Amino acid sequence: MNFEEKFNLDVENLKNDLAIENMYVTDDDISMLRKISNNEITINQAIHDIIKGDYNV
């Protein structure tokens, strides 16, 4: 299984787990997770952007 397949599988599992708690993952959320997993941004940068309201991925 390549990285992209594993990432997509992990995202689907995450979506299902969160949906049980009435929390839903958006395409922007997935894009940000992808950037973190590809080391394009750090988790700290993602948190900073979300807090600032710059949640544009």
BELLINSUL-V321401 format. One record per residue. N is the residue number from 1. RES is the residue in three letters. OMEGA is omega as a letter, one per 20 degrees, with the letter a starting at -180 (* if undefined). Layout:
n,res,omega
N,RES,OMEGA
N,RES,OMEGA
This chain:
n,res,omega
1,MET,a
2,ASN,a
3,PHE,a
4,GLU,r
5,GLU,r
6,LYS,r
7,PHE,a
8,ASN,r
9,LEU,r
10,ASP,r
11,VAL,r
12,GLU,r
13,ASN,r
14,LEU,r
15,LYS,a
16,ASN,r
17,ASP,a
18,LEU,r
19,ALA,r
20,ILE,a
21,GLU,a
22,ASN,r
23,MET,a
24,TYR,a
25,VAL,r
26,THR,r
27,ASP,r
28,ASP,r
29,ASP,a
30,ILE,r
31,SER,r
32,MET,r
33,LEU,r
34,ARG,r
35,LYS,r
36,ILE,a
37,SER,r
38,ASN,a
39,ASN,r
40,GLU,r
41,ILE,r
42,THR,r
43,ILE,r
44,ASN,r
45,GLN,r
46,ALA,r
47,ILE,r
48,HIS,a
49,ASP,r
50,ILE,a
51,ILE,r
52,LYS,a
53,GLY,r
54,ASP,a
55,TYR,r
56,ASN,a
57,VAL,*
